[in-house]
Amino acid sequence: MQALGSNLKSYLTYLLRKQWLQSNGPHCRQLLEKYHTLKKYLPESFYDDEQQEIKSTPNH
């Protein structure tokens, strides 16, 4: 049962990041405000994955 919770948390984190990366325009500002309000509820793995992605993303 604990594995299911972990998988669900990972999937929800994935969906949040996917929505964040695909957004643009005024909707991006709204998501940014929501992110800053709710980031205390995000799992620590969200930040680890985010840092890893930043390091592996080539500069444009």
PyMOL commands that set and color helices and strands:
alter all, ss='L'
color gray80, all
select helices_A, chain A and resi 2-22+26-41+44-56
alter helices_A, ss='H'
color red, helices_A
deselect
rebuild
show_as cartoon
